[in-house]
Structure formats: structure tokens, C-alpha cells
């Protein structure tokens, strides 16, 4: 069952990228930006702690 859900999610992602490439690119940029902000915040915390 878990494998079936994974395959369904993968197919959905491919369909989104094919049908709405600009939206998918915007979402990826937003996720990368959020990830970068999280890493920057963690590094700032570590610097202040030591």
C-alpha cells in the first residue's frame, strides 16, 4: 500500500510539472528559499550560542 501511494504521488508531481511548469518552478524556488532561510537561522543560532 505504501509503495502504491508513493507511485501515485510521483505521477501527480510529473503531471503538475508537465501541465503547469511555471507554477512548479515557482513552488520549487519558494521551497529552496525557505530551506535557505532555515539553514541561515540555524547557523545564526549556533554562532550566538558559542
TORNU-389794 format. One record per residue: x, y, z of N, C-alpha, C, O in turn. Coordinates in Angstrom, 1 decimal. Example, Ala and Ser with C-alpha at 12.3 -4.5 7.8 and 13.67 -1.06 7.14 Angstrom:
2
nx_ny_nz_cax_cay_caz_cx_cy_cz_ox_oy_oz
13.2_-5.7_7.8_12.3_-4.5_7.8_13.2_-3.3_7.8_14.2_-3.3_8.5
12.8_-2.2_7.1_13.7_-1.1_7.1_12.9_0.0_7.9_13.4_1.1_8.0
This chain:
50
nx_ny_nz_cax_cay_caz_cx_cy_cz_ox_oy_oz
0.8_-1.2_0.0_0.0_0.0_0.0_0.9_1.3_0.0_0.6_2.2_-0.7
1.9_1.2_0.8_2.8_2.4_0.9_3.5_2.7_-0.4_3.7_3.8_-0.8
3.9_1.6_-1.1_4.5_1.8_-2.4_3.5_2.4_-3.4_3.9_3.2_-4.3
2.3_2.0_-3.4_1.3_2.5_-4.3_1.1_4.0_-4.1_0.9_4.7_-5.0
1.0_4.4_-2.8_0.9_5.8_-2.5_2.1_6.6_-3.1_1.9_7.7_-3.6
3.3_6.1_-2.9_4.5_6.7_-3.4_4.4_6.9_-4.9_4.8_7.9_-5.5
4.0_5.8_-5.6_3.9_5.9_-7.1_2.8_6.9_-7.5_3.0_7.7_-8.4
1.7_7.0_-6.8_0.7_7.9_-7.1_1.1_9.4_-6.9_0.8_10.2_-7.7
1.9_9.6_-5.8_2.5_11.0_-5.6_3.5_11.3_-6.7_3.5_12.4_-7.2
4.3_10.4_-7.1_5.3_10.6_-8.2_4.6_11.0_-9.5_5.0_11.9_-10.2
3.5_10.2_-9.8_2.8_10.5_-11.0_2.1_11.9_-10.9_2.1_12.6_-11.9
1.6_12.2_-9.8_0.9_13.6_-9.6_2.0_14.7_-9.8_1.7_15.7_-10.4
3.2_14.5_-9.3_4.2_15.5_-9.4_4.6_15.7_-10.9_4.8_16.8_-11.3
4.7_14.6_-11.6_5.1_14.7_-13.0_4.0_15.4_-13.8_4.3_16.2_-14.7
2.7_15.1_-13.5_1.6_15.7_-14.2_1.6_17.2_-13.9_1.4_18.0_-14.8
1.9_17.6_-12.7_1.9_19.0_-12.3_3.0_19.7_-13.1_2.8_20.8_-13.6
4.2_19.1_-13.1_5.4_19.7_-13.8_5.1_19.9_-15.3_5.5_20.9_-15.9
4.4_18.9_-15.9_4.2_18.9_-17.3_3.1_19.9_-17.7_3.2_20.7_-18.6
2.0_19.9_-16.9_0.9_20.8_-17.2_1.1_22.2_-16.8_0.6_23.2_-17.4
1.8_22.4_-15.7_2.0_23.8_-15.1_3.4_24.0_-14.7_3.8_24.1_-13.6
4.3_24.1_-15.7_5.7_24.2_-15.5_6.1_25.5_-14.7_7.0_25.5_-13.9
5.5_26.6_-15.1_5.8_27.9_-14.4_5.4_27.8_-12.9_6.2_28.3_-12.1
4.3_27.3_-12.6_3.8_27.2_-11.2_4.8_26.2_-10.5_5.1_26.5_-9.3
5.1_25.1_-11.1_6.0_24.2_-10.4_7.4_24.8_-10.1_8.0_24.6_-9.1
7.9_25.6_-11.1_9.2_26.3_-10.9_9.1_27.3_-9.7_10.0_27.5_-8.9
7.9_28.0_-9.6_7.7_29.0_-8.6_7.7_28.3_-7.2_8.3_28.8_-6.2
7.0_27.1_-7.1_7.0_26.4_-5.9_8.3_25.9_-5.5_8.7_25.9_-4.3
9.1_25.4_-6.4_10.5_24.9_-6.1_11.3_26.1_-5.6_12.1_25.9_-4.6
11.3_27.2_-6.3_12.0_28.4_-5.8_11.6_28.8_-4.4_12.5_29.1_-3.5
10.4_28.7_-4.1_9.9_29.1_-2.7_10.4_28.1_-1.7_10.8_28.4_-0.6
10.4_26.8_-2.0_10.9_25.8_-1.1_12.4_25.9_-0.9_12.8_25.8_0.3
13.1_26.2_-1.9_14.6_26.4_-1.8_14.8_27.6_-0.9_15.7_27.6_-0.1
14.1_28.7_-1.2_14.2_29.9_-0.3_13.9_29.6_1.1_14.6_30.1_2.0
12.9_28.9_1.4_12.5_28.5_2.8_13.6_27.7_3.4_14.0_27.9_4.6
14.1_26.7_2.7_15.2_25.9_3.2_16.4_26.7_3.5_17.1_26.5_4.5
16.7_27.6_2.6_17.9_28.5_2.8_17.7_29.4_4.1_18.6_29.6_4.8
16.5_29.9_4.3_16.2_30.7_5.5_16.3_29.9_6.7_16.8_30.4_7.8
15.9_28.6_6.7_16.0_27.7_7.9_17.5_27.5_8.2_17.9_27.5_9.3
18.3_27.2_7.2_19.7_27.0_7.4_20.4_28.2_7.9_21.2_28.1_8.8
20.1_29.4_7.4_20.7_30.6_7.8_20.3_30.9_9.3_21.1_31.3_10.1
19.0_30.6_9.7_18.6_30.8_11.0_19.3_29.9_12.0_19.7_30.3_13.1
19.5_28.6_11.6_20.2_27.6_12.4_21.7_28.1_12.6_22.2_28.0_13.7
22.3_28.5_11.5_23.7_28.9_11.6_23.8_30.1_12.5_24.8_30.2_13.3
22.9_31.1_12.4_22.9_32.2_13.3_22.7_31.8_14.7_23.4_32.4_15.6
21.9_30.9_15.0_21.7_30.4_16.4_22.9_29.8_16.9_23.3_30.1_18.0
23.6_28.9_16.1_24.8_28.3_16.6_25.9_29.3_16.8_26.6_29.2_17.8
26.0_30.3_16.0_27.1_31.4_16.2_26.8_32.1_17.5_27.7_32.4_18.2
25.6_32.4_17.8_25.2_33.2_19.0_25.4_32.3_20.3_25.7_32.8_21.3
25.2_31.0_20.1_25.3_30.1_21.3_26.7_29.9_21.7_27.0_29.7_22.9
27.7_30.0_20.7_29.1_29.8_21.1_29.8_31.0_20.9_31.0_31.1_21.1
